Amino acid sequence: MPDRTLDLDAIRSEFPLLERRVHEQPLIYLDNAATTPRPRPVLDAVAGFETNFTANVHRAVHELSAEATDAYEGARKAVATFINASRHEEIVWTRGTTEAINLFANSWGGSNLSEGDEILLTVMEHHANIVPWQLLQERLGLVLNVVPVADDGTIGLDAFLEHMTDRTKLAAVTWTSNVLGTINDVAAICSAARERGITTLLDAAQAVPHGPVDVQAIGCDAIAFSGHKMYGPTGIGCLWARHELLESMPPWQGGGDMIEKVTFERTTYNDVPWKFEAGTPNISGAIGLGAATTWLRSLGMDAVSAHEQHLLLHALKLLRGMDRVRIIGDAPHRAAVVSFLVDGIHPHDLGTFLDRHGVAIRTGHHCAWPLMDRFGVPATARISMGLYNTTEELDEFADRLVRVIDVFG
Ligand code: PLP
């Protein structure tokens, strides 16, 4: 089958990292769920700020500061357009998904939850969407109500409904599992939550880079995502939340930029979203993330999704055809992420040997310890595809995997 509508040669030529050789082999990078390589438009945008108009934002009257502020706020608009936010003030810059969830937990959670209130989570959450709630649980005496995962790695809507009670105040759910690839039916979950007056926060770290995202159509209250998993820089990400919700939330960190006026008697706060952005922000990161979303839009997120589904089917076919390989999870609706085990070989050994063959995969618990426990495994090997990967690379990966398995005998 052809690689759909993406011009893969042109796309691949945008990534300097793909020219690298690793252990004298051409690099095959299959660890995109951990972080993606950065394409030239992103590198150029970051270098443009760092080289040509380095200045702090929102603070000075001089030309460089005006240019930096325009680029920085322009990036916010680009990200808002990318996820179809109704206004760009709904985008709050954070360091990434983890910080976005911590912001929401501290600000919204800290001011809306009290003892005995329940937060609905799932077994497939990343630690970033577990530990902030546990910290709040300790502080406020909350109950974490965890929805189980079925053997095939899915969670039916019924399971979510069964776990929504009169005390449930928040459903904090991963959109797409970073381990199983499972894509949860977030529109249905949000609709059920809304009917019951439950606020919804989606961990969209593994969803936003891989297909069209329309926060208004999904009907959620908030989502969190990271720049570095969507071809942008590290150290930048977003909390998106409905404007009224952000308006109702107190600031969570104090300092410069988040204030309107400061006196020792009384301090008043800036408007949304700046009231959540204390201190000098990651300006180059924001500009780089804005460039990443503009670049992704130019490719077309439907085309990205179609290509990645094609890669997923190819990878599943290859792995299913191998003796001793067991794939964890079999969700019908899933992203291009595959966790697997090879009978008799520890995932870390697999990862290390594949690295010697130039193939970068991830091994370990993937920051999803409860999910590992659920499937009774300490770790898995995981391949995760990006929009620039090819079926030829997957064939090479499979060849090299077979060679590694043969070495272990
Ligand atoms: N949530 C999911 C589903 C993830 O896959 C990750 C990272 O792997 C995170 C949250 C945390 O992202 P970050 O480390 O960029 O904050």
Residues whose N, C-alpha, C, O or C-beta is under 5 A from the ligand:
A	BS01	PLP	A33 G96 T97 T98 E99 H126 A128 T176 N178 D203 A205 Q206 S226
